[in-house]
Amino acid sequence: MSLSLTALAAALPLTNARADDATEYGAYLSGECVTCHRSGNTDGKIPTLAGRERGEILTALAAFKTGERASRVMQDVAARLADDEMQALAAYFSSLTTSIECRQEPSQEKKC
């Protein structure tokens, strides 16, 4: 996958049904991400992802995947992600308006 393909995908709007599916799938995939990317992180080097623009998240993931952006951990994570997983994670995190402390599944209690 190239950075330009991901950037193109970021520019395409998701239909409501596709956005809902992508957001739900992204919530499912986000468990590993929220370990580091959550509010209250005192490091300051790891950004909170909640509420970031979908295109910004996709561009960052693509740059990590191609090695254009340096971070050993994020390069390893991005290398394992398929395009649809990157899309889903971007849809999920961009849909959040508040910070994430715990992942909450629809119709379930928070999982902490």
C-alpha positions in Angstrom: 0.0 0.0 0.0 1.3 3.4 -0.8 0.8 6.7 1.1 -1.1 8.2 -1.9 -3.6 5.3 -1.9 -4.3 5.9 1.8 -4.5 9.6 1.4 -7.0 9.1 -1.5 -9.1 6.8 0.8 -9.0 9.5 3.5 -10.4 12.0 1.1 -13.4 9.8 0.2 -16.4 10.3 2.3 -17.9 7.2 4.0 -21.6 6.6 3.6 -23.5 6.4 6.8 -23.8 2.6 6.7 -20.1 2.2 5.9 -19.2 4.7 8.5 -21.2 2.9 11.2 -19.6 -0.5 10.2 -16.1 1.0 10.0 -16.5 2.7 13.4 -17.8 -0.5 15.0 -14.9 -2.5 13.6 -12.5 0.3 14.7 -13.8 0.1 18.2 -13.2 -3.6 18.2 -9.6 -3.1 16.9 -8.7 -0.2 19.2 -7.8 -2.3 22.3 -4.1 -2.3 21.5 -4.1 1.4 20.5 -5.8 2.8 23.7 -3.1 1.2 25.8 -0.9 4.1 24.9 -3.1 6.6 23.0 -5.4 7.8 25.8 -5.9 10.9 27.9 -3.9 11.2 31.1 -0.8 10.0 29.3 1.9 11.9 31.2 4.6 11.2 28.6 3.4 13.9 26.2 5.1 12.2 23.3 2.1 9.9 22.6 -0.9 11.8 21.3 -4.5 11.2 22.3 -6.3 10.0 19.2 -9.9 10.7 20.2 -11.4 13.4 18.0 -8.6 13.7 15.5 -9.4 14.0 11.9 -9.8 10.7 10.0 -7.4 11.9 7.2 -4.8 12.9 9.8 -4.9 9.4 11.4 -4.7 7.7 8.0 -1.9 9.8 6.9 0.1 9.1 10.0 -0.6 5.3 9.9 0.5 5.2 6.2 3.7 7.2 7.0 4.5 4.7 9.8 3.8 1.8 7.5 6.1 3.0 4.7 8.8 4.1 7.2 8.5 7.7 6.2 7.7 8.5 9.8 10.0 7.1 12.5 8.8 5.1 15.5 9.8 1.6 16.0 6.6 0.7 17.9 4.3 2.4 15.4 6.1 1.1 12.4 5.6 -2.4 13.7 1.9 -1.8 14.5 1.2 -0.1 11.1 3.0 -2.9 9.3 0.4 -5.4 10.6 -2.6 -3.3 9.6 -4.5 -3.9 6.4 -6.1 -0.9 4.6 -9.6 -1.7 5.9 -8.2 -1.9 9.5 -6.5 1.5 9.1 -9.8 2.9 7.7 -11.8 1.4 10.6 -9.4 2.7 13.3 -9.4 6.2 11.7 -13.2 6.2 11.6 -13.5 5.1 15.2 -11.0 7.5 16.7 -12.3 10.5 14.6 -15.9 9.7 15.8 -15.0 10.2 19.4 -15.6 13.5 21.0 -14.2 12.7 24.4 -11.1 11.0 25.6 -11.0 7.3 26.0 -10.1 5.7 29.3 -11.7 2.4 28.6 -13.3 0.8 25.6 -17.0 0.6 25.7 -18.9 -1.9 23.5 -22.4 -1.0 22.4 -25.0 -2.2 24.9 -22.3 -3.4 27.3 -20.5 -2.0 30.4 -17.2 -0.3 30.0 -14.3 -2.7 29.7 -11.4 -1.5 31.9 
